[in-house]
């Protein structure tokens, strides 16, 4: 019997939309766990997964998508509101990293994360994603670069974790988050 093939997102925008879906799912799972007052270990594991998913998404956006968007839209540059506020996310992740597992203050930070990323994820498909597609960005080539980077990272470490990236090796800060995008 032939193994079942998983669908592959070759387009960069489709890859980002898949990551958006993953983050949304983890946010919903955390909310369910919070509401039923699950064990602290379950909450901590879910928080780690959420932070890892946000780290990956932020890295893909800042390393690949945002620079490509700036280049293709340079005649009609996007506004800062067109980009997710990764600096705020980095701050929230840093605060979560300082808290002991199961601390109820995590709930407020996750709500802040939700408020930061969900509006961006809702606006991106009809906003920035549409603009770069209409401007002629080669999203297939960009998607290949993103997929290649992801494969290389997974070969180095099976699970992309915030703390396992050496500083400077992939453009990540000491926290594991991507360096802020330069818009000079």
Backbone as JSON Lines, residues from 0, in Angstrom:
{"i":0,"aa":"X","n":[0.84,-1.17,0.0],"ca":[0.0,0.0,0.0],"c":[0.89,1.24,0.0]}
{"i":1,"aa":"X","n":[0.55,2.19,-0.85],"ca":[1.32,3.4,-0.97],"c":[1.03,4.35,0.19]}
{"i":2,"aa":"X","n":[2.08,5.0,0.77],"ca":[1.82,5.93,1.87],"c":[1.01,7.13,1.4]}
{"i":3,"aa":"X","n":[0.18,7.61,2.29],"ca":[-0.65,8.77,1.98],"c":[0.23,10.01,1.93]}
{"i":4,"aa":"X","n":[0.12,10.77,0.85],"ca":[0.9,11.98,0.68],"c":[0.16,13.15,1.3]}
{"i":5,"aa":"X","n":[0.89,13.92,2.05],"ca":[0.32,15.14,2.6],"c":[0.39,16.23,1.55]}
{"i":6,"aa":"X","n":[-0.64,17.08,1.49],"ca":[-0.57,18.17,0.51],"c":[0.58,19.12,0.86]}
{"i":7,"aa":"X","n":[1.27,19.57,-0.16],"ca":[2.39,20.48,0.05],"c":[2.0,21.87,-0.41]}
{"i":8,"aa":"X","n":[2.32,22.82,0.39],"ca":[2.1,24.22,0.01],"c":[3.38,24.7,-0.63]}
{"i":9,"aa":"X","n":[3.36,24.89,-1.91],"ca":[4.55,25.35,-2.6],"c":[4.62,26.87,-2.65]}
{"i":10,"aa":"X","n":[3.48,27.5,-2.62],"ca":[3.39,28.95,-2.68],"c":[3.69,29.54,-1.29]}
{"i":11,"aa":"X","n":[4.46,30.61,-1.26],"ca":[4.83,31.23,0.01],"c":[3.61,31.7,0.8]}
{"i":12,"aa":"X","n":[2.65,32.28,0.11],"ca":[1.46,32.77,0.8],"c":[0.64,31.62,1.37]}
{"i":13,"aa":"X","n":[0.57,30.52,0.64],"ca":[-0.14,29.35,1.17],"c":[0.58,28.8,2.41]}
{"i":14,"aa":"X","n":[1.91,28.81,2.38],"ca":[2.66,28.35,3.56],"c":[2.37,29.24,4.77]}
{"i":15,"aa":"X","n":[2.35,30.54,4.54],"ca":[2.05,31.45,5.65],"c":[0.63,31.26,6.15]}
{"i":16,"aa":"X","n":[-0.31,31.04,5.23],"ca":[-1.69,30.79,5.65],"c":[-1.81,29.5,6.46]}
{"i":17,"aa":"X","n":[-1.03,28.49,6.09],"ca":[-1.03,27.24,6.89],"c":[-0.5,27.5,8.29]}
{"i":18,"aa":"X","n":[0.55,28.31,8.39],"ca":[1.09,28.67,9.71],"c":[0.09,29.49,10.5]}
{"i":19,"aa":"X","n":[-0.63,30.38,9.82],"ca":[-1.69,31.14,10.5],"c":[-2.72,30.19,11.08]}
{"i":20,"aa":"X","n":[-3.11,29.19,10.3],"ca":[-4.08,28.21,10.77],"c":[-3.57,27.44,11.98]}
{"i":21,"aa":"X","n":[-2.3,27.11,11.95],"ca":[-1.7,26.38,13.08],"c":[-1.72,27.24,14.35]}
{"i":22,"aa":"X","n":[-1.4,28.51,14.23],"ca":[-1.42,29.42,15.38],"c":[-2.85,29.57,15.9]}
{"i":23,"aa":"X","n":[-3.81,29.73,14.99],"ca":[-5.22,29.85,15.4],"c":[-5.66,28.61,16.18]}
{"i":24,"aa":"X","n":[-5.3,27.44,15.67],"ca":[-5.67,26.19,16.33],"c":[-5.08,26.13,17.73]}
{"i":25,"aa":"X","n":[-3.82,26.49,17.87],"ca":[-3.17,26.45,19.18],"c":[-3.8,27.47,20.14]}
{"i":26,"aa":"X","n":[-4.17,28.63,19.63],"ca":[-4.84,29.62,20.48],"c":[-6.19,29.09,20.96]}
{"i":27,"aa":"X","n":[-6.95,28.44,20.07],"ca":[-8.24,27.84,20.48],"c":[-8.03,26.72,21.48]}
{"i":28,"aa":"X","n":[-7.01,25.88,21.25],"ca":[-6.73,24.79,22.19],"c":[-6.37,25.34,23.56]}
{"i":29,"aa":"X","n":[-5.56,26.4,23.59],"ca":[-5.19,26.98,24.88],"c":[-6.43,27.51,25.6]}
{"i":30,"aa":"X","n":[-7.32,28.14,24.85],"ca":[-8.54,28.67,25.46],"c":[-9.39,27.55,26.04]}
{"i":31,"aa":"X","n":[-9.5,26.44,25.32],"ca":[-10.25,25.28,25.85],"c":[-9.6,24.74,27.12]}
{"i":32,"aa":"X","n":[-8.29,24.59,27.1],"ca":[-7.57,24.09,28.27],"c":[-7.74,25.05,29.45]}
{"i":33,"aa":"X","n":[-7.69,26.32,29.16],"ca":[-7.86,27.33,30.21],"c":[-9.26,27.24,30.83]}
{"i":34,"aa":"X","n":[-10.26,27.07,29.98],"ca":[-11.64,27.04,30.47],"c":[-11.95,25.81,31.31]}
{"i":35,"aa":"X","n":[-11.34,24.67,30.99],"ca":[-11.61,23.46,31.76],"c":[-10.58,23.24,32.86]}
{"i":36,"aa":"X","n":[-9.67,24.2,33.01],"ca":[-8.69,24.16,34.1],"c":[-7.87,22.88,34.1]}
{"i":37,"aa":"X","n":[-7.29,22.6,32.94],"ca":[-6.45,21.41,32.79],"c":[-5.18,21.53,33.63]}
{"i":38,"aa":"X","n":[-4.44,20.43,33.7],"ca":[-3.2,20.38,34.47],"c":[-2.19,21.41,33.96]}
{"i":39,"aa":"X","n":[-1.36,21.87,34.86],"ca":[-0.34,22.86,34.52],"c":[0.6,22.32,33.44]}
{"i":40,"aa":"X","n":[0.9,21.02,33.47],"ca":[1.8,20.44,32.47],"c":[1.18,20.54,31.08]}
{"i":41,"aa":"X","n":[-0.14,20.31,30.98],"ca":[-0.81,20.43,29.68],"c":[-0.75,21.87,29.18]}
{"i":42,"aa":"X","n":[-0.98,22.8,30.08],"ca":[-0.95,24.22,29.71],"c":[0.46,24.62,29.29]}
{"i":43,"aa":"X","n":[1.46,24.17,30.02],"ca":[2.84,24.51,29.71],"c":[3.24,23.95,28.35]}
{"i":44,"aa":"X","n":[2.87,22.72,28.07],"ca":[3.2,22.11,26.77],"c":[2.51,22.86,25.64]}
{"i":45,"aa":"X","n":[1.28,23.25,25.85],"ca":[0.55,23.99,24.83],"c":[1.16,25.38,24.62]}
{"i":46,"aa":"X","n":[1.59,26.01,25.7],"ca":[2.26,27.31,25.58],"c":[3.56,27.18,24.79]}
{"i":47,"aa":"X","n":[4.31,26.12,25.05],"ca":[5.55,25.9,24.29],"c":[5.25,25.74,22.8]}
{"i":48,"aa":"X","n":[4.22,24.96,22.49],"ca":[3.85,24.76,21.08],"c":[3.41,26.07,20.44]}
{"i":49,"aa":"X","n":[2.64,26.86,21.17],"ca":[2.17,28.14,20.65],"c":[3.35,29.08,20.41]}
{"i":50,"aa":"X","n":[4.25,29.16,21.36],"ca":[5.42,30.04,21.2],"c":[6.31,29.58,20.05]}
{"i":51,"aa":"X","n":[6.46,28.27,19.91],"ca":[7.25,27.74,18.79],"c":[6.59,28.07,17.45]}
{"i":52,"aa":"X","n":[5.27,27.92,17.37],"ca":[4.56,28.22,16.13],"c":[4.67,29.71,15.79]}
{"i":53,"aa":"X","n":[4.55,30.55,16.8],"ca":[4.7,31.99,16.56],"c":[6.13,32.35,16.17]}
{"i":54,"aa":"X","n":[7.1,31.67,16.75],"ca":[8.49,31.9,16.4],"c":[8.74,31.54,14.94]}
{"i":55,"aa":"X","n":[8.25,30.39,14.53],"ca":[8.42,29.97,13.14],"c":[7.73,30.95,12.2]}
{"i":56,"aa":"X","n":[6.5,31.3,12.49],"ca":[5.77,32.23,11.64],"c":[6.49,33.57,11.54]}
{"i":57,"aa":"X","n":[6.92,34.1,12.66],"ca":[7.62,35.39,12.66],"c":[8.91,35.29,11.84]}
{"i":58,"aa":"X","n":[9.61,34.17,11.98],"ca":[10.86,34.03,11.24],"c":[10.59,33.97,9.74]}
{"i":59,"aa":"X","n":[9.61,33.2,9.33],"ca":[9.29,33.11,7.91],"c":[8.88,34.47,7.35]}
{"i":60,"aa":"X","n":[8.1,35.21,8.14],"ca":[7.67,36.53,7.67],"c":[8.84,37.5,7.59]}
{"i":61,"aa":"X","n":[9.65,37.56,8.63],"ca":[10.71,38.55,8.66],"c":[11.9,38.21,7.77]}
{"i":62,"aa":"X","n":[12.21,36.94,7.66],"ca":[13.38,36.55,6.85],"c":[13.06,36.5,5.36]}
{"i":63,"aa":"X","n":[11.85,36.09,5.03],"ca":[11.52,35.86,3.63],"c":[10.43,36.81,3.1]}
{"i":64,"aa":"X","n":[9.27,36.78,3.74],"ca":[8.12,37.47,3.16],"c":[8.21,38.99,3.23]}
{"i":65,"aa":"X","n":[8.5,39.55,4.39],"ca":[8.52,41.0,4.5],"c":[9.54,41.65,3.57]}
{"i":66,"aa":"X","n":[10.79,41.15,3.5],"ca":[11.73,41.76,2.55],"c":[11.25,41.67,1.1]}
{"i":67,"aa":"X","n":[10.65,40.54,0.74],"ca":[10.13,40.39,-0.63],"c":[8.97,41.35,-0.87]}
{"i":68,"aa":"X","n":[8.13,41.52,0.13],"ca":[7.0,42.45,0.0],"c":[7.51,43.88,-0.17]}
{"i":69,"aa":"X","n":[8.5,44.27,0.62],"ca":[9.06,45.62,0.5],"c":[9.66,45.83,-0.89]}
{"i":70,"aa":"X","n":[10.33,44.81,-1.4],"ca":[10.98,44.95,-2.7],"c":[9.95,45.1,-3.82]}
{"i":71,"aa":"X","n":[8.94,44.26,-3.81],"ca":[7.96,44.29,-4.9],"c":[7.0,45.47,-4.78]}
{"i":72,"aa":"X","n":[6.83,45.99,-3.58],"ca":[5.91,47.12,-3.37],"c":[6.65,48.43,-3.14]}
{"i":73,"aa":"X","n":[7.9,48.51,-3.55],"ca":[8.71,49.7,-3.24],"c":[8.14,50.98,-3.85]}
{"i":74,"aa":"X","n":[7.42,50.89,-4.96],"ca":[6.82,52.09,-5.56],"c":[5.58,52.54,-4.79]}
{"i":75,"aa":"X","n":[4.95,51.63,-4.11],"ca":[3.77,51.92,-3.3],"c":[3.95,51.18,-1.97]}
{"i":76,"aa":"X","n":[4.88,51.66,-1.12],"ca":[5.27,50.89,0.06],"c":[4.12,50.68,1.05]}
{"i":77,"aa":"X","n":[4.12,49.5,1.65],"ca":[3.12,49.22,2.67],"c":[3.37,50.06,3.92]}
{"i":78,"aa":"X","n":[2.35,50.2,4.73],"ca":[2.47,50.94,5.99],"c":[2.84,49.97,7.1]}
{"i":79,"aa":"X","n":[3.34,50.47,8.22],"ca":[3.65,49.57,9.34],"c":[2.43,48.75,9.79]}
{"i":80,"aa":"X","n":[1.23,49.28,9.61],"ca":[0.02,48.55,9.99],"c":[-0.17,47.3,9.14]}
{"i":81,"aa":"X","n":[0.49,47.23,7.98],"ca":[0.38,46.06,7.12],"c":[1.2,44.88,7.6]}
{"i":82,"aa":"X","n":[2.01,45.09,8.64],"ca":[2.89,44.05,9.15],"c":[2.51,43.7,10.58]}
{"i":83,"aa":"X","n":[2.7,42.44,10.94],"ca":[2.46,42.0,12.31],"c":[3.51,42.61,13.22]}
{"i":84,"aa":"X","n":[3.11,42.98,14.42],"ca":[4.03,43.61,15.38],"c":[4.82,42.53,16.12]}
{"i":85,"aa":"X","n":[5.91,42.1,15.51],"ca":[6.73,41.04,16.1],"c":[7.45,41.51,17.35]}
{"i":86,"aa":"X","n":[7.72,42.8,17.46],"ca":[8.37,43.31,18.68],"c":[7.46,43.08,19.88]}
{"i":87,"aa":"X","n":[6.17,43.3,19.71],"ca":[5.23,43.05,20.8],"c":[5.19,41.56,21.12]}
{"i":88,"aa":"X","n":[5.2,40.72,20.09],"ca":[5.19,39.27,20.32],"c":[6.45,38.82,21.06]}
{"i":89,"aa":"X","n":[7.61,39.37,20.67],"ca":[8.85,39.02,21.36],"c":[8.77,39.37,22.83]}
{"i":90,"aa":"X","n":[8.19,40.51,23.12],"ca":[8.04,40.94,24.51],"c":[7.12,39.97,25.27]}
{"i":91,"aa":"X","n":[6.03,39.58,24.66],"ca":[5.11,38.65,25.32],"c":[5.75,37.28,25.54]}
{"i":92,"aa":"X","n":[6.51,36.81,24.56],"ca":[7.21,35.53,24.7],"c":[8.23,35.62,25.83]}
{"i":93,"aa":"X","n":[8.96,36.71,25.88],"ca":[9.95,36.88,26.95],"c":[9.28,36.85,28.31]}
{"i":94,"aa":"X","n":[8.14,37.5,28.43],"ca":[7.41,37.48,29.7],"c":[6.94,36.08,30.05]}
{"i":95,"aa":"X","n":[6.45,35.35,29.05],"ca":[6.02,33.96,29.29],"c":[7.18,33.09,29.73]}
{"i":96,"aa":"X","n":[8.34,33.31,29.13],"ca":[9.52,32.51,29.48],"c":[9.94,32.71,30.92]}
{"i":97,"aa":"X","n":[9.62,33.86,31.49],"ca":[10.01,34.16,32.87],"c":[9.03,33.58,33.9]}
{"i":98,"aa":"X","n":[7.86,33.18,33.45],"ca":[6.83,32.71,34.38],"c":[6.98,31.21,34.65]}
{"i":99,"aa":"X","n":[6.65,30.8,35.87],"ca":[6.66,29.36,36.14],"c":[5.5,28.69,35.42]}
{"i":100,"aa":"X","n":[5.67,27.41,35.05],"ca":[4.58,26.68,34.38],"c":[3.32,26.7,35.25]}
{"i":101,"aa":"X","n":[2.2,26.96,34.59],"ca":[0.93,26.95,35.3],"c":[0.54,28.27,35.91]}
{"i":102,"aa":"X","n":[1.39,29.28,35.82],"ca":[1.06,30.6,36.37],"c":[-0.16,31.14,35.62]}
{"i":103,"aa":"X","n":[-1.17,31.54,36.37],"ca":[-2.42,32.02,35.75],"c":[-2.23,33.35,35.01]}
{"i":104,"aa":"X","n":[-1.15,34.05,35.28],"ca":[-0.89,35.3,34.56],"c":[-0.6,35.02,33.08]}
{"i":105,"aa":"X","n":[-0.26,33.78,32.76],"ca":[-0.03,33.4,31.36],"c":[-1.28,33.64,30.52]}
{"i":106,"aa":"X","n":[-2.44,33.45,31.13],"ca":[-3.69,33.6,30.4],"c":[-3.82,35.0,29.8]}
{"i":107,"aa":"X","n":[-3.47,36.01,30.57],"ca":[-3.55,37.38,30.07],"c":[-2.55,37.61,28.94]}
{"i":108,"aa":"X","n":[-1.37,37.02,29.06],"ca":[-0.36,37.19,28.0],"c":[-0.8,36.49,26.72]}
{"i":109,"aa":"X","n":[-1.41,35.32,26.85],"ca":[-1.91,34.63,25.65],"c":[-3.03,35.44,25.02]}
{"i":110,"aa":"X","n":[-3.88,36.05,25.83],"ca":[-4.93,36.92,25.29],"c":[-4.32,38.1,24.55]}
{"i":111,"aa":"X","n":[-3.22,38.65,25.08],"ca":[-2.52,39.73,24.39],"c":[-1.92,39.26,23.07]}
{"i":112,"aa":"X","n":[-1.36,38.04,23.07],"ca":[-0.83,37.46,21.82],"c":[-1.94,37.35,20.79]}
{"i":113,"aa":"X","n":[-3.06,36.82,21.23],"ca":[-4.22,36.67,20.36],"c":[-4.59,38.03,19.76]}
{"i":114,"aa":"X","n":[-4.64,39.06,20.6],"ca":[-4.99,40.39,20.13],"c":[-3.97,41.0,19.19]}
{"i":115,"aa":"X","n":[-2.75,40.52,19.27],"ca":[-1.68,41.01,18.4],"c":[-1.68,40.31,17.05]}
{"i":116,"aa":"X","n":[-1.79,38.98,17.05],"ca":[-1.61,38.24,15.8],"c":[-2.9,37.98,15.03]}
{"i":117,"aa":"X","n":[-4.01,37.79,15.71],"ca":[-5.24,37.44,15.0],"c":[-5.72,38.56,14.07]}
{"i":118,"aa":"X","n":[-5.71,39.82,14.5],"ca":[-6.11,40.87,13.54],"c":[-5.22,40.89,12.3]}
{"i":119,"aa":"X","n":[-3.9,40.7,12.48],"ca":[-2.98,40.64,11.34],"c":[-3.33,39.45,10.45]}
{"i":120,"aa":"X","n":[-3.56,38.29,11.05],"ca":[-3.87,37.1,10.25],"c":[-5.19,37.26,9.51]}
{"i":121,"aa":"X","n":[-6.14,37.98,10.1],"ca":[-7.42,38.23,9.43],"c":[-7.26,39.2,8.27]}
{"i":122,"aa":"X","n":[-6.41,40.2,8.42],"ca":[-6.25,41.24,7.41],"c":[-5.29,40.85,6.28]}
{"i":123,"aa":"X","n":[-4.32,40.02,6.56],"ca":[-3.25,39.72,5.6],"c":[-3.75,39.17,4.26]}
{"i":124,"aa":"X","n":[-4.67,38.18,4.22],"ca":[-5.06,37.64,2.92],"c":[-5.66,38.67,1.96]}
{"i":125,"aa":"X","n":[-6.48,39.57,2.46],"ca":[-7.09,40.58,1.6],"c":[-6.29,41.87,1.53]}
{"i":126,"aa":"X","n":[-5.23,41.96,2.3],"ca":[-4.4,43.16,2.33],"c":[-3.05,42.93,1.69]}
{"i":127,"aa":"X","n":[-2.06,42.69,2.54],"ca":[-0.68,42.57,2.06],"c":[-0.49,41.39,1.11]}
{"i":128,"aa":"X","n":[-1.1,40.25,1.41],"ca":[-0.94,39.09,0.54],"c":[-1.47,39.38,-0.85]}
{"i":129,"aa":"X","n":[-2.64,39.99,-0.92],"ca":[-3.24,40.33,-2.22],"c":[-2.38,41.36,-2.94]}
{"i":130,"aa":"X","n":[-1.89,42.35,-2.22],"ca":[-1.07,43.4,-2.84],"c":[0.2,42.82,-3.47]}
{"i":131,"aa":"X","n":[0.89,41.92,-2.77],"ca":[2.12,41.37,-3.34],"c":[1.82,40.44,-4.5]}
{"i":132,"aa":"X","n":[0.72,39.73,-4.42],"ca":[0.35,38.85,-5.55],"c":[0.05,39.71,-6.78]}
{"i":133,"aa":"X","n":[-0.72,40.79,-6.6],"ca":[-1.05,41.68,-7.73],"c":[0.18,42.41,-8.26]}
{"i":134,"aa":"X","n":[1.16,42.65,-7.38],"ca":[2.39,43.34,-7.8],"c":[3.35,42.41,-8.53]}
{"i":135,"aa":"X","n":[3.03,41.13,-8.58],"ca":[3.84,40.19,-9.35],"c":[4.92,39.46,-8.58]}
{"i":136,"aa":"X","n":[4.83,39.43,-7.25],"ca":[5.82,38.67,-6.48],"c":[5.77,37.21,-6.9]}
{"i":137,"aa":"X","n":[6.93,36.63,-7.14],"ca":[7.02,35.21,-7.49],"c":[6.89,34.4,-6.21]}
{"i":138,"aa":"X","n":[5.65,34.11,-5.83],"ca":[5.38,33.43,-4.57],"c":[5.79,31.96,-4.62]}
{"i":139,"aa":"X","n":[5.88,31.4,-5.81],"ca":[6.35,30.01,-5.91],"c":[7.83,29.92,-5.59]}
{"i":140,"aa":"X","n":[8.63,30.82,-6.16],"ca":[10.07,30.83,-5.87],"c":[10.31,31.14,-4.4]}
{"i":141,"aa":"X","n":[9.59,32.11,-3.87],"ca":[9.73,32.45,-2.45],"c":[9.33,31.26,-1.59]}
{"i":142,"aa":"X","n":[8.29,30.57,-1.99],"ca":[7.86,29.39,-1.25],"c":[8.92,28.3,-1.25]}
{"i":143,"aa":"X","n":[9.61,28.13,-2.38],"ca":[10.7,27.14,-2.43],"c":[11.81,27.51,-1.46]}
{"i":144,"aa":"X","n":[12.17,28.79,-1.39],"ca":[13.21,29.24,-0.45],"c":[12.77,28.99,1.0]}
{"i":145,"aa":"X","n":[11.52,29.3,1.28],"ca":[11.01,29.09,2.64],"c":[11.03,27.61,3.0]}
{"i":146,"aa":"X","n":[10.59,26.76,2.08],"ca":[10.55,25.33,2.33],"c":[11.96,24.76,2.49]}
{"i":147,"aa":"X","n":[12.9,25.25,1.68],"ca":[14.28,24.79,1.79],"c":[14.86,25.18,3.15]}
{"i":148,"aa":"X","n":[14.63,26.42,3.59],"ca":[15.11,26.85,4.9],"c":[14.51,25.98,6.0]}
{"i":149,"aa":"X","n":[13.23,25.72,5.9],"ca":[12.57,24.9,6.92],"c":[13.16,23.49,6.96]}
{"i":150,"aa":"X","n":[13.4,22.9,5.8],"ca":[14.03,21.56,5.76],"c":[15.41,21.59,6.4]}
{"i":151,"aa":"X","n":[16.19,22.61,6.08],"ca":[17.53,22.73,6.66],"c":[17.46,22.86,8.18]}
{"i":152,"aa":"X","n":[16.52,23.65,8.67],"ca":[16.37,23.83,10.11],"c":[15.92,22.53,10.77]}
{"i":153,"aa":"X","n":[15.02,21.82,10.14],"ca":[14.54,20.57,10.71],"c":[15.62,19.5,10.69]}
{"i":154,"aa":"X","n":[16.53,19.56,9.71],"ca":[17.64,18.61,9.68],"c":[18.6,18.88,10.84]}
{"i":155,"aa":"X","n":[18.74,20.15,11.21],"ca":[19.62,20.5,12.33],"c":[18.97,20.13,13.65]}
{"i":156,"aa":"X","n":[17.7,20.37,13.79],"ca":[16.96,20.08,15.01],"c":[15.55,19.69,14.61]}
{"i":157,"aa":"X","n":[15.08,18.52,15.02],"ca":[13.77,18.03,14.57],"c":[12.6,18.96,14.88]}
{"i":158,"aa":"X","n":[12.68,19.69,15.97],"ca":[11.61,20.61,16.33],"c":[12.21,22.0,16.43]}
{"i":159,"aa":"X","n":[11.64,22.94,15.7],"ca":[12.12,24.31,15.78],"c":[11.75,24.86,17.15]}
{"i":160,"aa":"X","n":[12.75,25.16,17.93],"ca":[12.54,25.66,19.29],"c":[13.14,27.05,19.4]}
{"i":161,"aa":"X","n":[12.59,27.85,20.29],"ca":[13.09,29.22,20.46],"c":[14.54,29.24,20.9]}
{"i":162,"aa":"X","n":[14.93,28.36,21.78],"ca":[16.24,28.47,22.42],"c":[17.35,27.71,21.7]}
{"i":163,"aa":"X","n":[17.04,26.97,20.63],"ca":[18.06,26.12,20.04],"c":[18.8,26.77,18.87]}
{"i":164,"aa":"X","n":[18.38,27.94,18.43],"ca":[19.06,28.58,17.31],"c":[20.24,29.38,17.83]}
{"i":165,"aa":"X","n":[21.44,29.1,17.35],"ca":[22.59,29.9,17.78],"c":[22.42,31.34,17.31]}
{"i":166,"aa":"X","n":[22.78,32.26,18.16],"ca":[22.68,33.67,17.83],"c":[23.51,33.95,16.59]}
{"i":167,"aa":"X","n":[22.91,34.66,15.65],"ca":[23.61,35.05,14.43],"c":[23.59,34.02,13.33]}
{"i":168,"aa":"X","n":[23.31,32.75,13.64],"ca":[23.37,31.74,12.59],"c":[22.19,31.83,11.63]}
{"i":169,"aa":"X","n":[21.05,32.27,12.11],"ca":[19.88,32.38,11.24],"c":[19.22,33.74,11.37]}
{"i":170,"aa":"X","n":[19.93,34.72,11.89],"ca":[19.34,36.04,12.04],"c":[18.45,36.16,13.26]}
{"i":171,"aa":"X","n":[18.59,35.23,14.2],"ca":[17.75,35.27,15.38],"c":[18.46,35.96,16.53]}
{"i":172,"aa":"X","n":[17.66,36.62,17.35],"ca":[18.19,37.26,18.54],"c":[18.46,36.19,19.6]}
{"i":173,"aa":"X","n":[19.07,36.58,20.7],"ca":[19.37,35.64,21.77],"c":[18.12,34.96,22.29]}
{"i":174,"aa":"X","n":[16.97,35.63,22.2],"ca":[15.71,35.04,22.65],"c":[15.22,33.97,21.7]}
{"i":175,"aa":"X","n":[15.83,33.87,20.52],"ca":[15.35,32.92,19.52],"c":[14.42,33.56,18.51]}
{"i":176,"aa":"X","n":[14.07,34.81,18.74],"ca":[13.17,35.51,17.83],"c":[13.96,36.17,16.72]}
{"i":177,"aa":"X","n":[13.34,36.33,15.55],"ca":[14.01,37.04,14.45],"c":[14.35,38.47,14.83]}
{"i":178,"aa":"X","n":[15.44,38.95,14.28],"ca":[15.81,40.34,14.49],"c":[14.72,41.2,13.84]}
{"i":179,"aa":"X","n":[14.48,42.4,14.36],"ca":[13.48,43.27,13.77],"c":[13.81,43.57,12.31]}
{"i":180,"aa":"X","n":[12.77,43.7,11.52],"ca":[12.92,44.0,10.11],"c":[13.43,45.42,9.93]}
{"i":181,"aa":"X","n":[14.47,45.59,9.14],"ca":[14.99,46.93,8.86],"c":[14.24,47.49,7.67]}
{"i":182,"aa":"X","n":[13.74,48.68,7.82],"ca":[12.98,49.29,6.74],"c":[13.68,50.54,6.25]}
{"i":183,"aa":"X","n":[14.98,50.46,6.05],"ca":[15.74,51.63,5.68],"c":[15.78,51.95,4.27]}
